[in-house]
Structures are given as structure tokens and as C-alpha cells.
Amino acid sequence: MSIEQPPQGFVKLLVRLFSVQAIGLVCGFLSHLLLARMLAPEQYGVFNFIFSSAMLCALLGNFGFQASSVRLIPQFTLAKQASLLRKFYGFSFAWVLGMSTLAGLGLYGLYANVLLSEDYTQTTLIIGVILVLFIALIKLNSGVLKGFKKESLALTYESGLKEILLLGFLAIVFLAGFSMSSAVVVLIALVCIFLGLLITSSTHAIALVRPLKPVSEEGKKQQAAENIKDENQIQLYRRWLRISLPMMLVISAQMLIHRSDIVLLGLLSSASDVGLYSAGAKLAQAATIAMMALNIVFSPRAAEAFHQNDTSGLCNLYGKIMKLQAISTATMAICIALGAQVVLNFIGTEYAQALPVVYVLLTGYVLNAFWGPVPFLMIMTKYEDQAMWITFAAALLNIMLNIVLIPVYGIVGAAISTVIALNLRNAGALLYVLSKGLLSESRKQTDE
């Protein structure tokens, strides 16, 4: 689908992505609702702490290849560089496999010396290590699928199927009347789910990057020309790493803004507070459902427009996505705010304490939507280094605010920290983009 696609096709894609995102979000919320009812707040907090820590380490292990796949694959396909595409996927898979293993072992080494207790056992930490490896590789495959504009399938693997399968497992346990006193059972089930998703997503990704070999003489010559000599492969790999590293740092810092609140609550407060905060944050996150789907639509098309020097198409795409994000997020936030108290009371009377968290985060998400998909714009248009520094500054600010505000305001302080850091990051990024004239149709693009 091109940048200048018919509005009907654009709407159909958004509907598909919104549907997948909505199903995943609803199933995810129902899963957390069942977890919160079946587990004590302390064990619910353990589950969220281990999973959030694994997500952060998986981003380090992924090394930015999820984002670089979205940026580079359109370039490879436009130039019909099939051999180069296969080399890229093979190298990125091997690199992510090694880096995620190291990241998982680092997570275990850190937490084993700090957190081992009655709540955080050896078993939970080992499960966290395994989750790091699986999540990092699934994210890589998701990026490959997005690069080929298989956004619905990518989103299904990245979040939708996981939430559906986890909900199915919890529903069976709940309806069968089995009791769960520990988060370990749920974490083990999650490992099995991610293993299945890794196998199937890898199969789909390989099918896309390994097309049939050309049979024509012209095709054979083209394939031979694409083969890189051994002495040049190291230079090629270094180039891909230079592109991926800033993206890894940007996305890791971005995830740090969203997840450091839970991690720091686990370190500075109690597992019970982590459980309360996670319930409120999960509810507020529903307001971002359309925004996340729109970001998925935006990224590969922004990269394609940039490579084609289509500045007009890029500007129009950004404006359209920004308006849709603002309207949809504000609408969802109002609906959630009206029903938040009822939902939290249904989970459990103690979870009503998370109501202020919901209101604070909803306010922040609405403000954030009005900035538009500016971080994704920078990453997809060769401004990943600048996006990295802006996002890292916001992440460090978020950590410092959490350290200061959590001891004073508890779970509300964590929410305030997230909102401030998130919006300052996007404000700074948009100011930089405007200063460079990236959204100006008169801008002249230069290649690398």
C-alpha cells in the first residue's frame, strides 16, 4: 500500500489493526482481572515486576533490530535486494539471540544479589531470564513482518495471541476451581506461550525473507551482484549495528519511561503497591489502543516516503496520523475515566486505591497524543541518534522523579513521573523536528 493509497484501503488497515489491538487489550485486561482476583496483591505484584523487568532486558537484547527491520526492509524490497535481505535477517537473528542471552543472565545476576526473598524466588528469576530471550526474538520477527507491511500479523504475534492464550489458560484454571497462591504457575504458562509464538513467528518471517531463487539470467546476475564478498561483510554488519544501536537505545529508553515506574516501585516500595499500580496502569493503557495501532501504520510508510524523497506524502501522513491519535485517545480516555471506579471495585475493594493512578495516566496519555508520532518519525528518517539522546534524557528524568516522588506519594508519584517524562520527551522531539524542517514540504532530502 503506497503513501497515496485510497482512503478506503487506509481505513480498512486501521480497522484491522484496531481490532487486533482491541482484542489483545481486552483479553489482556481480563487476564489481569483474573490474576488480581486469583492472586494476593503481593504475588500479582511479583508477576508484573518479573514480566516488566524481562520486557526491559528484552529490548536491550533486541538491540534495536525490531525498529531497524521496519526501516531497512522497505529499502531492500524497493531495490529488489533479496540476497541482502536474507543476510540482514540471518545476522540480526544471531545477534539478538546472543545479546538477549547476555541480557537475561545480567538480569539474573543483578536481582539474585538484591531481590531474593520469600516473594522473589530463584524460580521466578530464572523464568525471567527465559522470557528475555523469547520476547527479544519475537520482537525481531514482529519488526520483519512490519517491514513487509504485515502489520496485523506482527501485532498478533507481539501482543494479541499472547493475551488470548494467557486468558484461556487463566479461564480454565479459574472455572476448574483450582487455587493459585504463587505467580510461578502463571509465569511458567507465559514461557510456554512465548515459545509457541517464537516458533510460529520465525516461520512466517523466514518465509518472507527467503523468496524463491530467480530462474532468469537477469535474475541470476542480479543475485550474484548482491552477494557481498567476505572481506566486506564485516563492514556491512557494522553498518547495520550502527543503525540499530541508536534505535535500541531509543526504544529501550522509551520502554524505560513506561516500565521503570513498576520496576522502581518494586525496589522502593512493596509488591502490594506494584500490584495496585499495575491494575490502574493496565486500565489507563486502554486509552492508547488506537494510538499504538496508528504508530504501526505510520512507521513503515514514513520510512518508504523518506527513501522515495516524498516529503509531501510524509507531511500529509504525519498530519493525518496526529489528528486520528488525538481524537481517538481523548475519546477513549473519557470513557475509561467514567467507568474506572466500577472496574477497580469489581477486581477487589483494595484496588480502588489505584483510581488516582488511572486519572493521572489518562491525562498524560491524552496530552501525549497531541504531539503526534514524532519519535517514530525521527527513527524512520535517519534522526535516530538525536531521538536517542532526547529519549534517554526523558528516561533519566523519569527515574529521578520516581526516586523522589515514590517515597512521598507512593503509586501516584510513579504515575506523575511517567506523565511528565513522556510529554517532555515528545515536546523536545517535536521541537527538534520542526527546527530541522523535517515536516516542511520544501525540505530537500539527502542520502546517507
Secondary structure, 3 states (H helix, E strand, C coil): CCCCCCHHHHHHHHHHHHHHHHHHHHHHHHHHHHHHHHCCHHHHHHHHHHHHHHHHHHHHHHCCHHHHHHHHHHHHHHCCCHHHHHHHHHHHHHHHHHHHHHHHHHHHHHHHHHCCCCCCCHHHHHHHHHHHHHHHHHHHHHHHHHHCCCHHHHHHHHHHHHHHHHHHHHHHHHHCCCCCCCCHHHHHHHHHHHHHHHHHHHHHHHHHHCCCCCCCHHHHHHHHHHCCCHHHHHHHHHHHHHHHHHHHHHHHHHHHHHHHHHHHHHHHCCHHHHHHHHHHHHHHHHHHHHHHHHHHHHHHHHHHHHHCCCHHHHHHHHHHHHHHHHHHHHHHHHHHHHHHHHHHHHHCHHHHHHHHHHHHHHHHHHHHHCCCCHHHHHHHCCCHHHHHHHHHHHHHHHHHHHHHHHHHHCHHHHHHHHHHHHHHHHHHHHHHHHHCCCCCCCCCCCCC
